[in-house]
């Protein structure tokens, strides 16, 4: 017979809501920000833009990376806080506490891998970069003017080595400065 603890059920619902919220924020950033260019779509048109417009575009692009990182950090902080409450609350079953503890370790490991990969990519001369690790795929969002096939392969190789993710499950999104 399954016994449902109200606190445990509430905690799991909150955890699910936070996770859904994180994916909603990612989707919102990916769909609402201008100037996202897929590397598989070549662009033959280069419009003339005055200096003021270039500065605004650079600010918008830089804003994306910093805002994304802050929002990711905020949501992960909430997730870790909730999981910590589950781990420290002896009213929860040992199995739930162990699962929460394991998830905390996974989140922390992902944070470390993302940070390491982002810094390595930036050290290769890219102005900015965000890595999104998910179980089913890894997304690389990089700020670059031109991304050749060779540079794309190099990026995937770098991120694969830093995160342990499979190259065939990676996608790259280029944000032009």
C-alpha positions as CSV (number, residue, x, y, z in Angstrom):
1,X,0.0,0.0,0.0
2,X,1.3,3.4,-1.0
3,X,1.4,6.0,1.8
4,X,1.5,9.6,0.6
5,X,3.1,12.1,2.9
6,X,1.7,15.6,2.3
7,X,5.0,17.3,2.8
8,X,6.7,14.9,0.4
9,X,4.0,15.3,-2.2
10,X,4.2,19.1,-1.8
11,X,8.0,19.1,-2.1
12,X,7.9,17.0,-5.3
13,X,5.3,19.3,-6.8
14,X,7.4,22.3,-6.1
15,X,10.5,20.6,-7.6
16,X,8.5,19.8,-10.7
17,X,7.3,23.4,-11.0
18,X,10.8,24.8,-10.6
19,X,12.1,22.5,-13.3
20,X,9.3,23.4,-15.7
21,X,9.9,27.1,-14.9
22,X,13.6,26.6,-15.8
23,X,12.7,25.1,-19.1
24,X,10.1,27.9,-19.7
25,X,12.8,30.6,-19.1
26,X,15.2,28.9,-21.4
27,X,12.5,28.7,-24.1
28,X,11.5,32.3,-23.5
29,X,15.1,33.5,-23.9
30,X,15.6,31.4,-27.0
31,X,12.5,32.6,-28.7
32,X,12.3,36.2,-27.7
33,X,15.7,37.6,-28.3
34,X,16.7,39.0,-31.7
35,X,19.6,38.0,-33.9
36,X,19.7,34.2,-33.4
37,X,21.3,32.6,-36.4
38,X,21.5,28.8,-36.8
39,X,24.9,27.7,-38.2
40,X,23.2,25.5,-40.7
41,X,21.5,28.4,-42.4
42,X,24.0,30.5,-44.5
43,X,23.4,34.2,-44.7
44,X,24.3,35.9,-47.9
45,X,22.8,39.3,-47.0
46,X,24.9,41.8,-45.0
47,X,22.9,45.0,-44.5
48,X,24.6,48.3,-43.8
49,X,24.2,49.3,-40.2
50,X,25.4,52.5,-38.6
51,X,27.6,52.6,-35.6
52,X,24.8,53.4,-33.1
53,X,22.8,50.3,-34.3
54,X,25.9,48.1,-33.9
55,X,26.4,49.3,-30.3
56,X,22.8,48.6,-29.5
57,X,23.0,45.1,-31.0
58,X,26.2,44.4,-29.1
59,X,24.5,45.5,-25.8
60,X,21.4,43.3,-26.6
61,X,23.7,40.3,-27.4
62,X,25.8,40.8,-24.2
63,X,22.7,41.3,-22.2
64,X,21.4,37.9,-23.3
65,X,24.4,36.0,-22.1
66,X,24.5,37.8,-18.7
67,X,20.7,37.6,-18.2
68,X,20.6,34.0,-19.1
69,X,23.4,33.1,-16.6
70,X,21.7,35.1,-13.8
71,X,18.4,33.4,-14.4
72,X,19.9,30.0,-14.7
73,X,21.8,30.6,-11.4
74,X,18.7,31.9,-9.7
75,X,16.5,28.9,-10.7
76,X,19.2,26.4,-9.9
77,X,19.6,28.0,-6.5
78,X,15.9,27.5,-5.8
79,X,16.2,23.9,-6.9
80,X,19.1,23.3,-4.7
81,X,17.4,25.0,-1.8
82,X,14.3,22.9,-2.2
83,X,16.4,19.7,-2.5
84,X,18.4,20.6,0.6
85,X,15.2,21.0,2.6
86,X,14.1,17.5,1.5
87,X,17.5,16.0,2.4
88,X,17.5,17.7,5.9
89,X,13.9,17.0,6.7
90,X,13.7,13.7,8.6
91,X,10.0,13.5,8.0
92,X,10.7,12.4,4.4
93,X,11.4,8.8,3.6
94,X,15.1,7.8,3.3
95,X,14.6,6.9,-0.3
96,X,13.3,10.5,-1.1
97,X,16.1,12.1,0.8
98,X,18.7,9.9,-1.0
99,X,17.1,10.8,-4.4
100,X,17.2,14.5,-3.5
101,X,20.8,14.3,-2.4
102,X,21.7,12.5,-5.7
103,X,19.9,15.2,-7.7
104,X,21.8,17.9,-5.8
105,X,25.1,16.3,-6.8
106,X,23.9,16.1,-10.4
107,X,23.0,19.7,-10.6
108,X,26.2,20.8,-9.0
109,X,28.2,18.6,-11.5
110,X,26.3,20.1,-14.4
111,X,27.0,23.6,-13.2
112,X,30.7,22.9,-12.9
113,X,30.8,21.3,-16.4
114,X,28.9,24.2,-18.0
115,X,31.2,26.8,-16.4
116,X,34.3,24.9,-17.4
117,X,33.1,24.5,-21.0
118,X,32.0,28.1,-21.3
119,X,35.4,29.4,-20.0
120,X,37.3,27.1,-22.4
121,X,35.2,28.3,-25.3
122,X,35.8,31.9,-24.4
123,X,39.5,31.2,-24.0
124,X,39.5,30.2,-27.7
125,X,38.7,33.7,-28.7
126,X,34.9,33.7,-28.7
127,X,33.4,36.9,-27.1
128,X,30.8,35.0,-25.0
129,X,29.2,31.6,-24.7
130,X,26.5,29.7,-22.8
131,X,26.4,25.9,-22.5
132,X,23.0,24.2,-21.7
133,X,23.4,20.7,-20.5
134,X,20.4,18.4,-20.6
135,X,20.2,14.7,-20.4
136,X,19.0,14.4,-24.0
137,X,21.1,17.1,-25.7
138,X,23.7,19.8,-25.2
139,X,23.2,23.3,-26.7
140,X,26.0,25.7,-27.3
141,X,25.1,29.3,-27.7
142,X,28.1,31.3,-28.9
143,X,28.7,34.9,-29.9
144,X,30.5,34.9,-33.2
145,X,30.4,36.8,-36.5
146,X,31.4,33.9,-38.7
147,X,31.3,30.3,-37.7
148,X,32.9,27.9,-40.2
149,X,32.3,24.2,-40.3
150,X,35.8,23.7,-38.9
151,X,35.1,26.1,-36.0
152,X,31.8,24.3,-35.4
153,X,33.6,21.0,-35.1
154,X,36.2,22.5,-32.8
155,X,33.5,23.9,-30.6
156,X,31.7,20.6,-30.3
157,X,35.0,18.8,-29.6
158,X,35.9,21.3,-26.9
159,X,32.5,21.1,-25.2
160,X,32.4,17.3,-25.5
161,X,35.7,16.9,-23.7
162,X,34.7,19.4,-21.0
163,X,31.3,18.0,-20.3
164,X,31.4,14.4,-21.4
165,X,28.4,15.0,-23.8
166,X,28.2,13.2,-27.1
167,X,29.0,15.3,-30.1
168,X,26.1,13.9,-32.1
169,X,23.7,15.2,-29.5
170,X,25.0,18.8,-29.6
171,X,23.6,21.8,-31.4
172,X,25.1,25.2,-31.9
173,X,23.3,28.5,-32.0
174,X,25.2,31.6,-33.2
175,X,24.4,35.0,-31.9
176,X,26.0,37.7,-34.0
177,X,27.6,40.6,-32.1
